[in-house]
Amino acid sequence: MRIEQLLYIIEINQTGSISLAAEKLHVSQPNISQAIVSLEEELGVKLFKRSRFGAVPTEDGKLIISKAEEIIIKVEELRETADFQSNQLSGFLSIASVPSLCLSVLPSTLAIFKAKHAGVELEMLELDYPQIKQEVQSGKVDIGLIAVSRNYEEPNKQLITETLMDSRVMACVGKNSPLAHRKSISLEELVHQPILLNSDYLISKLKKYGEPNILFKLGNSEAAKRVIAEGIAIGFYTEIGLKFDPYVQTGSIVALEITREDMDISFCSLRLKNRHQSLPCKEFTKELKTIIATI
Protein backbone atom coordinates (compact mmCIF):
# COMPACT_ATOMS: atom_id res chain seq x y z
CA MET A 1 0.00 0.00 0.00
CA ARG A 2 1.34 3.42 -1.00
CA ILE A 3 0.38 6.93 0.08
CA GLU A 4 -0.46 7.92 -3.51
CA GLN A 5 -3.03 5.10 -3.70
CA LEU A 6 -4.83 6.61 -0.72
CA LEU A 7 -4.74 10.04 -2.37
CA TYR A 8 -6.19 8.50 -5.53
CA ILE A 9 -9.22 6.93 -3.85
CA ILE A 10 -9.92 10.13 -1.88
CA GLU A 11 -9.86 12.21 -5.06
CA ILE A 12 -12.02 9.74 -6.99
CA ASN A 13 -14.56 9.86 -4.17
CA GLN A 14 -14.62 13.68 -4.29
CA THR A 15 -14.83 14.02 -8.07
CA GLY A 16 -16.93 10.91 -8.77
CA SER A 17 -14.71 10.12 -11.73
CA ILE A 18 -11.41 8.36 -12.31
CA SER A 19 -10.63 10.58 -15.32
CA LEU A 20 -11.33 13.79 -13.37
CA ALA A 21 -9.25 12.57 -10.45
CA ALA A 22 -6.38 11.72 -12.81
CA GLU A 23 -6.60 15.17 -14.38
CA LYS A 24 -6.63 16.96 -11.03
CA LEU A 25 -3.71 14.91 -9.66
CA HIS A 26 -1.74 15.20 -12.92
CA VAL A 27 -1.37 11.46 -13.47
CA SER A 28 -2.52 9.33 -16.40
CA GLN A 29 -5.88 7.56 -16.20
CA PRO A 30 -4.37 4.09 -16.84
CA ASN A 31 -1.90 4.62 -13.98
CA ILE A 32 -4.57 5.66 -11.49
CA SER A 33 -6.86 2.81 -12.61
CA GLN A 34 -4.09 0.24 -12.16
CA ALA A 35 -3.21 1.67 -8.75
CA ILE A 36 -6.84 1.27 -7.62
CA VAL A 37 -7.02 -2.31 -8.95
CA SER A 38 -3.79 -3.15 -7.08
CA LEU A 39 -5.15 -1.65 -3.87
CA GLU A 40 -8.42 -3.56 -4.22
CA GLU A 41 -6.48 -6.82 -4.69
CA GLU A 42 -4.27 -6.07 -1.69
CA LEU A 43 -7.24 -5.28 0.57
CA GLY A 44 -9.48 -7.98 -0.85
CA VAL A 45 -12.45 -5.62 -1.31
CA LYS A 46 -14.07 -3.72 -4.17
CA LEU A 47 -13.69 0.01 -3.57
CA PHE A 48 -15.72 1.50 -6.42
CA LYS A 49 -18.63 0.64 -8.67
CA ARG A 50 -17.61 1.80 -12.12
CA SER A 51 -19.99 2.80 -14.91
CA ARG A 52 -20.08 5.14 -17.87
CA PHE A 53 -21.48 7.75 -15.46
CA GLY A 54 -18.43 7.64 -13.17
CA ALA A 55 -17.19 5.84 -10.06
CA VAL A 56 -19.22 5.46 -6.85
CA PRO A 57 -17.70 3.98 -3.66
CA THR A 58 -19.06 0.67 -2.40
CA GLU A 59 -20.02 0.28 1.26
CA ASP A 60 -16.58 -1.24 1.91
CA GLY A 61 -15.07 1.54 -0.16
CA LYS A 62 -16.68 4.24 1.99
CA LEU A 63 -15.09 2.78 5.12
CA ILE A 64 -11.67 2.48 3.48
CA ILE A 65 -11.85 6.03 2.07
CA SER A 66 -12.77 7.40 5.51
CA LYS A 67 -9.71 5.70 7.01
CA ALA A 68 -7.56 6.89 4.10
CA GLU A 69 -8.61 10.49 4.81
CA GLU A 70 -7.55 10.08 8.45
CA ILE A 71 -4.18 8.67 7.39
CA ILE A 72 -3.51 11.49 4.89
CA ILE A 73 -4.38 14.09 7.53
CA LYS A 74 -1.86 12.52 9.91
CA VAL A 75 0.80 12.39 7.19
CA GLU A 76 0.26 16.10 6.42
CA GLU A 77 0.40 16.94 10.12
CA LEU A 78 3.69 15.04 10.42
CA ARG A 79 5.22 16.94 7.52
CA GLU A 80 4.00 20.30 8.81
CA THR A 81 5.25 19.60 12.33
CA ALA A 82 8.71 18.99 10.89
CA ASP A 83 8.53 22.26 8.93
CA PHE A 84 7.29 24.19 11.96
CA GLN A 85 10.01 22.81 14.20
CA SER A 86 12.60 24.05 11.73
CA ASN A 87 10.95 27.52 11.89
CA GLN A 88 10.37 27.45 8.15
CA LEU A 89 6.62 27.26 7.74
CA SER A 90 5.99 27.03 4.02
CA GLY A 91 3.35 26.01 1.53
CA PHE A 92 0.37 27.68 -0.12
CA LEU A 93 -2.66 29.27 1.50
CA SER A 94 -5.71 30.37 -0.48
CA ILE A 95 -8.34 32.57 1.21
CA ALA A 96 -11.68 33.78 -0.15
CA SER A 97 -13.47 36.54 1.74
CA VAL A 98 -16.49 38.82 1.60
CA PRO A 99 -15.61 42.50 0.96
CA SER A 100 -16.44 43.69 4.49
CA LEU A 101 -13.49 41.80 5.96
CA CYS A 102 -11.21 42.70 3.05
CA LEU A 103 -11.78 46.34 3.99
CA SER A 104 -11.30 45.92 7.73
CA VAL A 105 -9.47 43.14 9.59
CA LEU A 106 -7.83 41.22 6.74
CA PRO A 107 -5.13 43.72 5.63
CA SER A 108 -3.51 43.85 9.09
CA THR A 109 -3.97 40.09 9.59
CA LEU A 110 -2.27 39.28 6.29
CA ALA A 111 0.56 41.73 6.99
CA ILE A 112 1.31 40.16 10.39
CA PHE A 113 0.98 36.62 9.04
CA LYS A 114 3.31 37.32 6.09
CA ALA A 115 5.89 38.97 8.34
CA LYS A 116 5.99 35.86 10.54
CA HIS A 117 5.76 33.28 7.75
CA ALA A 118 7.46 34.68 4.65
CA GLY A 119 7.79 31.19 3.19
CA VAL A 120 4.02 30.77 2.80
CA GLU A 121 2.60 31.79 -0.58
CA LEU A 122 -0.71 33.63 -0.14
CA GLU A 123 -3.67 33.97 -2.50
CA MET A 124 -6.50 36.33 -1.55
CA LEU A 125 -9.86 36.38 -3.37
CA GLU A 126 -12.68 38.90 -2.75
CA LEU A 127 -15.98 37.15 -3.55
CA ASP A 128 -19.60 37.02 -2.41
CA TYR A 129 -21.02 34.20 -0.28
CA PRO A 130 -22.29 31.85 -3.07
CA GLN A 131 -18.94 32.11 -4.87
CA ILE A 132 -16.98 31.49 -1.67
CA LYS A 133 -19.07 28.43 -0.85
CA GLN A 134 -18.46 27.04 -4.34
CA GLU A 135 -14.71 27.65 -4.13
CA VAL A 136 -14.48 25.95 -0.71
CA GLN A 137 -16.59 22.98 -1.83
CA SER A 138 -14.44 22.45 -4.91
CA GLY A 139 -11.28 22.54 -2.81
CA LYS A 140 -9.90 25.53 -4.72
CA VAL A 141 -9.50 27.60 -1.54
CA ASP A 142 -8.40 26.49 1.93
CA ILE A 143 -10.71 28.74 3.90
CA GLY A 144 -13.65 31.01 3.21
CA LEU A 145 -14.67 34.02 5.27
CA ILE A 146 -18.40 34.67 4.95
CA ALA A 147 -21.15 36.91 6.32
CA VAL A 148 -24.42 35.18 7.26
CA SER A 149 -27.45 35.83 9.45
CA ARG A 150 -26.98 35.17 13.15
CA ASN A 151 -27.57 31.57 14.30
CA TYR A 152 -27.10 30.43 10.70
CA GLU A 153 -26.75 26.68 10.21
CA GLU A 154 -24.94 25.48 7.10
CA PRO A 155 -27.18 22.90 5.33
CA ASN A 156 -24.25 21.24 3.58
CA LYS A 157 -22.87 18.70 6.07
CA GLN A 158 -19.58 18.55 4.15
CA LEU A 159 -18.83 22.12 5.25
CA ILE A 160 -17.81 23.41 8.68
CA THR A 161 -18.57 26.94 9.89
CA GLU A 162 -17.07 28.71 12.89
CA THR A 163 -18.33 32.09 14.08
CA LEU A 164 -15.55 34.68 14.31
CA MET A 165 -17.53 37.76 15.32
CA ASP A 166 -20.87 39.54 15.02
CA SER A 167 -21.39 42.94 13.40
CA ARG A 168 -24.39 45.22 12.94
CA VAL A 169 -25.73 46.21 9.52
CA MET A 170 -25.88 50.00 9.08
CA ALA A 171 -27.81 52.18 6.63
CA CYS A 172 -25.49 54.60 4.80
CA VAL A 173 -26.55 57.98 3.41
CA GLY A 174 -24.71 60.85 1.72
CA LYS A 175 -23.59 63.81 3.85
CA ASN A 176 -26.12 66.09 2.10
CA SER A 177 -29.05 63.72 2.59
CA PRO A 178 -31.93 65.06 4.74
CA LEU A 179 -31.37 61.94 6.85
CA ALA A 180 -27.67 62.67 7.51
CA HIS A 181 -28.34 64.52 10.78
CA ARG A 182 -30.03 61.48 12.30
CA LYS A 183 -28.48 58.72 14.40
CA SER A 184 -30.91 55.97 13.41
CA ILE A 185 -33.61 54.96 10.95
CA SER A 186 -36.23 52.18 10.87
CA LEU A 187 -36.90 49.60 8.16
CA GLU A 188 -40.42 51.03 7.83
CA GLU A 189 -38.81 54.29 6.68
CA LEU A 190 -36.11 52.66 4.58
CA VAL A 191 -38.53 50.61 2.48
CA HIS A 192 -39.85 53.86 0.93
CA GLN A 193 -36.38 55.27 0.17
CA PRO A 194 -34.39 54.64 -3.03
CA ILE A 195 -31.90 52.00 -1.98
CA LEU A 196 -28.82 50.28 -3.31
CA LEU A 197 -29.02 46.61 -2.43
CA ASN A 198 -27.75 43.22 -3.56
CA SER A 199 -28.56 41.00 -0.57
CA ASP A 200 -31.43 38.51 -0.39
CA TYR A 201 -31.15 38.59 3.40
CA LEU A 202 -31.72 42.35 3.59
CA ILE A 203 -34.40 42.30 0.90
CA SER A 204 -36.37 39.76 2.95
CA LYS A 205 -36.04 42.00 6.03
CA LEU A 206 -37.36 45.04 4.12
CA LYS A 207 -40.23 43.12 2.52
CA LYS A 208 -41.84 42.77 5.94
CA TYR A 209 -42.73 46.45 5.59
CA GLY A 210 -43.54 46.72 1.89
CA GLU A 211 -41.91 46.41 -1.52
CA PRO A 212 -38.35 47.82 -1.43
CA ASN A 213 -37.53 50.63 -3.86
CA ILE A 214 -34.32 49.06 -5.19
CA LEU A 215 -32.69 51.64 -7.45
CA PHE A 216 -29.38 49.83 -8.07
CA LYS A 217 -27.73 46.47 -7.41
CA LEU A 218 -24.05 47.33 -7.24
CA GLY A 219 -22.79 45.22 -4.35
CA ASN A 220 -19.72 46.56 -2.52
CA SER A 221 -18.00 48.26 -5.43
CA GLU A 222 -16.40 51.71 -5.45
CA ALA A 223 -19.25 52.85 -7.72
CA ALA A 224 -21.74 51.93 -4.98
CA LYS A 225 -20.00 54.20 -2.47
CA ARG A 226 -20.01 57.06 -4.99
CA VAL A 227 -23.76 56.64 -5.55
CA ILE A 228 -24.38 56.79 -1.79
CA ALA A 229 -22.06 59.77 -1.27
CA GLU A 230 -23.90 61.68 -4.00
CA GLY A 231 -27.20 61.10 -2.21
CA ILE A 232 -28.73 59.09 -5.06
CA ALA A 233 -29.57 56.06 -2.93
CA ILE A 234 -29.12 54.54 0.53
CA GLY A 235 -26.72 51.59 0.93
CA PHE A 236 -26.14 48.93 3.56
CA TYR A 237 -22.80 47.92 5.06
CA THR A 238 -21.61 46.19 8.21
CA GLU A 239 -20.31 48.29 11.08
CA ILE A 240 -16.94 46.52 10.95
CA GLY A 241 -16.69 47.12 7.19
CA LEU A 242 -17.23 50.87 7.74
CA LYS A 243 -14.69 51.16 10.56
CA PHE A 244 -11.82 52.01 8.20
CA ASP A 245 -13.86 53.22 5.23
CA PRO A 246 -12.43 56.47 3.74
CA TYR A 247 -15.90 57.74 2.75
CA VAL A 248 -17.05 57.45 6.37
CA GLN A 249 -13.79 58.84 7.78
CA THR A 250 -14.02 61.95 5.57
CA GLY A 251 -17.72 62.43 6.32
CA SER A 252 -18.87 61.86 2.72
CA ILE A 253 -21.03 58.98 3.96
CA VAL A 254 -22.95 58.91 7.24
CA ALA A 255 -23.85 55.56 8.86
CA LEU A 256 -27.20 55.26 10.63
CA GLU A 257 -28.21 52.53 13.05
CA ILE A 258 -31.25 50.52 11.96
CA THR A 259 -33.84 50.33 14.75
CA ARG A 260 -36.69 47.94 15.64
CA GLU A 261 -35.06 44.94 14.05
CA ASP A 262 -32.27 42.47 14.79
CA MET A 263 -29.76 43.56 12.14
CA ASP A 264 -26.72 41.70 13.45
CA ILE A 265 -24.91 39.32 11.13
CA SER A 266 -22.13 36.84 11.85
CA PHE A 267 -18.78 36.60 10.14
CA CYS A 268 -17.75 32.95 9.96
CA SER A 269 -14.96 30.82 8.60
CA LEU A 270 -15.96 28.08 6.15
CA ARG A 271 -13.98 24.89 5.49
CA LEU A 272 -14.42 21.45 3.98
CA LYS A 273 -15.11 18.91 6.72
CA ASN A 274 -12.92 16.11 5.37
CA ARG A 275 -10.12 18.31 4.06
CA HIS A 276 -6.93 18.50 6.06
CA GLN A 277 -6.54 21.92 7.64
CA SER A 278 -2.98 22.88 6.85
CA LEU A 279 -0.68 24.46 9.42
CA PRO A 280 -0.57 27.75 7.44
CA CYS A 281 -4.38 27.79 7.55
CA LYS A 282 -4.37 27.19 11.31
CA GLU A 283 -1.78 29.91 11.91
CA PHE A 284 -3.69 32.37 9.71
CA THR A 285 -6.94 31.68 11.61
CA LYS A 286 -5.13 32.21 14.90
CA GLU A 287 -3.81 35.61 13.73
CA LEU A 288 -7.25 36.61 12.43
CA LYS A 289 -8.88 35.81 15.79
CA THR A 290 -6.18 37.83 17.58
CA ILE A 291 -6.85 40.89 15.39
CA ILE A 292 -10.62 40.53 15.84
CA ALA A 293 -10.21 40.40 19.62
CA THR A 294 -8.56 43.85 19.57
CA ILE A 295 -11.43 45.57 17.72
C-alpha positions, 0 to 999 in steps of 0.5 A: 500500500502506497500513500499515492493510492490513498490520495487517488481513492480520496480524489475519486470519491470527491470528483466521482470520476477516475478521469477527473481525479487523474486530471486533477492529480496530474497522473494518467488515467491508466496509472490511477486505474491500475493503482486502484485495482492493485489496492483492491487486490491487496485489501481484498475488497471492491472500492468502487462501482464503475460505470459510464457515469463515473465511479461510486464507492461501495459500502466497503469503499466508503469505510476504506476512504474514511480511514484513508482520509484520516491517514492522509491528515496525519501524514500532512500533520507530520510533515508540517510539524517537521517544517514548523520545528525548523521555523520554516513554515511554508506552503500555499494558503488560499483565502476567499473573503467577503468584501467587508473583511477585506476592507477591515481586519484582513489587511492587518492580519495578512501583513502580520501573518506574512511577516511571521511566515514569509515562506508561505505563498498567499492567495486572496480572493474577494468574492460574495457568499455563493462564490466562496461556498463554491470555491471551498466545496471544490477545494480551490481555496483552503478557507472562506470568510463569509457573512451570514445571518446570526444563528445560521446553520450550514445545510451542507454537512460537508462544510464546517462553519465557525463564528468569528464575530458579530457585526451590525448592519448600518444604513449609509446615506450621503452627507447632504441627505436630509437623513444625515443629521439622524443617528438611526432609521427604521426599516419602515422608513427605509422601504420607501427610500431609493436603496442600493441593495444586492442581498437577499437577506436584507431584501427579505427584512425590508419586505416585511414592511412593503416592496423595497424601492431598489434603485441599483444592485451594485454590491460593494464596489467603489461605484456603490460608495459614490452613488451613496455619497452623491445622495442618489440612494441609501446603501447597507454595510456592516459596522466593521466594514465601515470602521476604516472606510475612507468615505465614512472617515471623511464624512462623505457617507454617514452611517445610521443605526437601523432600529426595531429589528435584529440587524446583526450578522455573523462573520464565519470561517468556512472549510471542507469537513474532510479536508486536512486543515494545513498548518498555514491555515491554522496559523492564519486563523489564529492571527485573524482571531487575535486581530478581531479580539482587539477591535 
